Amino acid sequence: NSIFRVDANAGWTFEEAKTKIAALVNYNVELVEQPLAKDNWDEMKALFNWSPIPLIADESCVFENDVAKCVHHFHGINIKLTKCSGITPAIRMIEQAKKLGLKVMMGSMNECTVGAAANAHFIPQLDFLDMDGPLLLAQDIASGLEFNSGVVSINGKTGLGVTLKQPL
């Protein structure tokens, strides 16, 4: 059985979310990411209390001070290194989320292998990971990760383990 994740990108109304989530239960959906608008906290809380599928904050949780706001509104948060300002804030966000009982996902947008390799080094601390950014690029600026049927391998070199392609 394949596992599915649904990212609504803050595009559903409350009623749409309830209807769609109720239907998604039958399709092995692991989580729904950002079902409602990022600032729709009242309806998000109601959806959180009702949802049979875990709800993960994305646009509602960008910076460190957003993590605590997600409690009782989401089951977890999605951290994106390019949005939260890098590795150090991400570490603090993970620590805070875990203390608050939130699941932690690390996501990607359009990261090349360099960004994906940084994400990969967080894997032991994560509950969910989305690092397909390099697979979506026509041309990558680096190598060092291997993607094989959903399994990502790091090459074991020092640092992020990536090699920049020449010329930049």
Buried (B, 14 or more C-beta within 10 A) or exposed (E): EEEEBBBBEBEBEBEEBBEBBEEBEEEEBEBBBBBBBBEBBEBBEBBBEEBEBBBBBBBBBBEBEBBEBBBEBBBBBBBBBBBBEEEEBBEEBBBBBEEEEBBBBBBBEEBBBBBBBBBBBBEEBBBBBBBBBBEEEEEBBBBBBEBEEEEBEBEEEEEBBBEEEEEE
